[in-house]
Amino acid sequence: MDLKEYLRNRQGKIEATLKDLLPAKDTYPEILHEAMGYSVFAGGKRLRPILCLAACEAVKGSLEEALPVACALEIIHTYSLIHDDLPAMDNDVLRRGKPTNHIVFGEANAILAGDALLTLAFQIIGEAGLKSAHKYETYLEIIKDISIAVGSLGMIGGQVVDILSENQEIDLATLKYIHQSKTGALIKTSLKSGALLGAGSKEQVRQLVLYGEYLGLAFQITDDLLDVLGNAEKLGKPVGSDNKNQKSTYPNLFGIEKTKELAEEAVNNAVRALQDFGSEGDVLRSLAEYLLIREN
Amino acid sequence: MDLKEYLRNRQGKIEATLKDLLPAKDTYPEILHEAMGYSVFAGGKRLRPILCLAACEAVKGSLEEALPVACALEIIHTYSLIHDDLPAMDNDVLRRGKPTNHIVFGEANAILAGDALLTLAFQIIGEAGLKSAHKYETYLEIIKDISIAVGSLGMIGGQVVDILSENQEIDLATLKYIHQSKTGALIKTSLKSGALLGAGSKEQVRQLVLYGEYLGLAFQITDDLLDVLGNAEKLGKPVGSDNKNQKSTYPNLFGIEKTKELAEEAVNNAVRALQDFGSEGDVLRSLAEYLLIREN
C-alpha cells in the first residue's frame, strides 16, 4: 500500500469535516472563531483522527460514521496545544512554523479559544451520537472514555507533572507518566473510539488499545529524538526547545543510540499487538513503521 | 415554604455529591486536584445545580437522578470563574472572599484546573448517562445542549465580548448579548437539563427555559446593582471591581432606580412563565423573588 497517498486521502476527508464542524470565521464574536480556526487549520498531521478512522476500519466499521468523533479528537489535541504554548506554560512563540495562538490573538483569546474547542469537541460527539439511533450507548461510552483520557488523570495530569518537572532531574517512572498521560492517553483513546464506533469485539478493542499504548510510546520517544536531531524547519519550532526548559527526555536519560533502540522496540510491540488482524490491520502496521522513519 | 431551609437542604445534597464526584485532593498530581477542589468548595451559592434539581422536580422527576448533571453544571460554572479571574482576563485576586485560584496555585495550574473541571463535567454526564439505560438519548441531548450553552456561541462568546468591551462604551444590544451569553446561557441550560432529566413535556421544557431566560436576566441586573450598592464583605470581592475595569453595566446605562425596575420586571416575567405549573412550581417562583431581595 502507498501510505503517503493514504494519509493524503484521510487528511483531505478530515480537513473537509473539520471545516463543516467549526463555526465560520465571521461568526460573532469573530476574533474567537478566527482564533479557533487559526490553530485547527495550522497544518497538523491529523495523526489522532487518522488513527481513529483506521481503528474503525480495522474492525470493518464505516469510515464516514467515525469522522465526527475523529475530528473531535483533533480539536481536543488542538486545544491542548494552544494552552500548552501559553506564556504561563511552555511560553512558545512558534508552532508548526507559525506564531502561536496567543501571539496572534492575545492571551485571553487564546485561553478562551482553547476552552471553546474543548467544549466544541463534546458538542460534536453528542450531536453525532444523536444522529445514530442504534448507538447511543456507544457514544456515551466514547464521551466517558475520551474525557477520562484528557482529564486530570490523563492528558492534563501529564501537563501538570511536565511543568512541575522543568529544571528538575526526574526518574524514568515520572518521564513515563508524563508521556503516557500527556501524549499517550489521547492516542490510546483515539484508537479505542474508532474501535468502539466500528463495533469491534472486546478482544479487538483490547488489541487496538494495546497497539495505541505502544504507538504512543514510540511517538513520544521519536519526538524527543527529533528535538535533538531534527532541524527547526522540519519541526516548525526551535530545535532544543525542550532542552531550553531543561525538560527530561529519553535522549537525556538514555543517550541517543539506546533511545533509537527503545523507539524501534515500541514500534515492534505495536505491530505485534495487531497479530490477530489480517490485511485490515495493514494501515495501522504501516503507520507504526512510518513513525520510526519520519524526518530522520 | 421556607426557602432558606430548602436551599440549605439542596446545598447539602449538592456538596455531598460534588465530594463524591471530584477526585480526592491527594490524588496524583496533587496540586492539580487541590486546585480543582479549592475552587469547587469555595462556598458558592450552588444556584445552577439548585435550578437544575428544581426544574427536574417541577416536572415531577427524581431529584436523585438529576444530581450528577446538576453538579456537572456547578463544575462548569467553577471552571469559568477560575478562567475569568486569570491575569489575562479580569485579573481578580479575590473571589468569594478568598484568594483566586491562580493566586494560590499559580497561573499554569489555574488554567489546567479549569480545563480539568470542564472535562470532568462531561465525564460525569457521560457516566451518569451510562447508568440509566432507558435515557441514553436524553443524556446525549443534555451534552449537546450544555456544550452549546457554554461554548463559543454561548458562555465563552459572552466572555470574549465582555473583555472586548472593557473601557468601551457599549450599547444595550451588546450588554444584553454579554449577559445572555456569559451568565444567561448556563442558567437556561441548567433548567432545561433538569426538565429533560425529569422527562418533562415539550411545553413544560419550553416554559422552564423561558423562566430561565428571565431569571438569568434578573440575576445579572441584580449582580450589577450589588456591585454598585453592595459591600465588599457581602460580595467577597472589591466593590466596584466591574467599574474598575470600566465595564458597562445596567446602572451605568440606566441609573439605579430604572435598573431596580428592570430587575423587578424580569422577576415578574420569570414567575409568569410558570403559570401552568401548580404547587410543584413554587420553589422556582420563590427562587425568582428571593433573587430580587438578596443582600439589598
HADDOCK unambig.tbl for C-alpha pairs under 7 A between the chains (distance, minus, plus):
assign (segid A and resid 29 and name CA) (segid B and resid 157 and name CA) 6.14 0.50 0.50
assign (segid A and resid 29 and name CA) (segid B and resid 161 and name CA) 6.77 0.50 0.50
assign (segid A and resid 88 and name CA) (segid B and resid 107 and name CA) 5.98 0.50 0.50
assign (segid A and resid 88 and name CA) (segid B and resid 108 and name CA) 5.16 0.50 0.50
assign (segid A and resid 89 and name CA) (segid B and resid 108 and name CA) 5.63 0.50 0.50
assign (segid A and resid 107 and name CA) (segid B and resid 88 and name CA) 5.98 0.50 0.50
assign (segid A and resid 108 and name CA) (segid B and resid 88 and name CA) 5.16 0.50 0.50
assign (segid A and resid 108 and name CA) (segid B and resid 89 and name CA) 5.64 0.50 0.50
assign (segid A and resid 109 and name CA) (segid B and resid 160 and name CA) 6.97 0.50 0.50
assign (segid A and resid 112 and name CA) (segid B and resid 156 and name CA) 6.50 0.50 0.50
assign (segid A and resid 116 and name CA) (segid B and resid 151 and name CA) 5.20 0.50 0.50
assign (segid A and resid 116 and name CA) (segid B and resid 152 and name CA) 5.31 0.50 0.50
assign (segid A and resid 116 and name CA) (segid B and resid 156 and name CA) 6.57 0.50 0.50
assign (segid A and resid 119 and name CA) (segid B and resid 147 and name CA) 5.65 0.50 0.50
assign (segid A and resid 119 and name CA) (segid B and resid 151 and name CA) 5.68 0.50 0.50
assign (segid A and resid 120 and name CA) (segid B and resid 147 and name CA) 6.69 0.50 0.50
assign (segid A and resid 120 and name CA) (segid B and resid 151 and name CA) 6.48 0.50 0.50
assign (segid A and resid 122 and name CA) (segid B and resid 147 and name CA) 6.66 0.50 0.50
assign (segid A and resid 123 and name CA) (segid B and resid 143 and name CA) 6.65 0.50 0.50
assign (segid A and resid 123 and name CA) (segid B and resid 144 and name CA) 4.93 0.50 0.50
assign (segid A and resid 123 and name CA) (segid B and resid 147 and name CA) 5.24 0.50 0.50
assign (segid A and resid 123 and name CA) (segid B and resid 148 and name CA) 6.63 0.50 0.50
assign (segid A and resid 126 and name CA) (segid B and resid 140 and name CA) 5.18 0.50 0.50
assign (segid A and resid 126 and name CA) (segid B and resid 141 and name CA) 6.93 0.50 0.50
assign (segid A and resid 126 and name CA) (segid B and resid 143 and name CA) 5.83 0.50 0.50
assign (segid A and resid 126 and name CA) (segid B and resid 144 and name CA) 5.15 0.50 0.50
assign (segid A and resid 127 and name CA) (segid B and resid 144 and name CA) 6.07 0.50 0.50
assign (segid A and resid 129 and name CA) (segid B and resid 140 and name CA) 6.84 0.50 0.50
assign (segid A and resid 130 and name CA) (segid B and resid 137 and name CA) 6.70 0.50 0.50
assign (segid A and resid 130 and name CA) (segid B and resid 140 and name CA) 6.43 0.50 0.50
assign (segid A and resid 136 and name CA) (segid B and resid 136 and name CA) 5.82 0.50 0.50
assign (segid A and resid 136 and name CA) (segid B and resid 137 and name CA) 6.19 0.50 0.50
assign (segid A and resid 137 and name CA) (segid B and resid 130 and name CA) 6.69 0.50 0.50
assign (segid A and resid 137 and name CA) (segid B and resid 136 and name CA) 6.18 0.50 0.50
assign (segid A and resid 140 and name CA) (segid B and resid 126 and name CA) 5.19 0.50 0.50
assign (segid A and resid 140 and name CA) (segid B and resid 129 and name CA) 6.81 0.50 0.50
assign (segid A and resid 140 and name CA) (segid B and resid 130 and name CA) 6.41 0.50 0.50
assign (segid A and resid 141 and name CA) (segid B and resid 126 and name CA) 6.94 0.50 0.50
assign (segid A and resid 143 and name CA) (segid B and resid 123 and name CA) 6.65 0.50 0.50
assign (segid A and resid 143 and name CA) (segid B and resid 126 and name CA) 5.83 0.50 0.50
assign (segid A and resid 144 and name CA) (segid B and resid 123 and name CA) 4.94 0.50 0.50
assign (segid A and resid 144 and name CA) (segid B and resid 126 and name CA) 5.15 0.50 0.50
assign (segid A and resid 144 and name CA) (segid B and resid 127 and name CA) 6.07 0.50 0.50
assign (segid A and resid 147 and name CA) (segid B and resid 119 and name CA) 5.64 0.50 0.50
assign (segid A and resid 147 and name CA) (segid B and resid 120 and name CA) 6.68 0.50 0.50
assign (segid A and resid 147 and name CA) (segid B and resid 122 and name CA) 6.67 0.50 0.50
assign (segid A and resid 147 and name CA) (segid B and resid 123 and name CA) 5.25 0.50 0.50
assign (segid A and resid 148 and name CA) (segid B and resid 123 and name CA) 6.63 0.50 0.50
assign (segid A and resid 151 and name CA) (segid B and resid 116 and name CA) 5.19 0.50 0.50
assign (segid A and resid 151 and name CA) (segid B and resid 119 and name CA) 5.67 0.50 0.50
assign (segid A and resid 151 and name CA) (segid B and resid 120 and name CA) 6.47 0.50 0.50
assign (segid A and resid 152 and name CA) (segid B and resid 116 and name CA) 5.31 0.50 0.50
assign (segid A and resid 156 and name CA) (segid B and resid 112 and name CA) 6.50 0.50 0.50
assign (segid A and resid 156 and name CA) (segid B and resid 116 and name CA) 6.57 0.50 0.50
assign (segid A and resid 157 and name CA) (segid B and resid 29 and name CA) 6.14 0.50 0.50
assign (segid A and resid 160 and name CA) (segid B and resid 109 and name CA) 6.97 0.50 0.50
assign (segid A and resid 161 and name CA) (segid B and resid 29 and name CA) 6.77 0.50 0.50
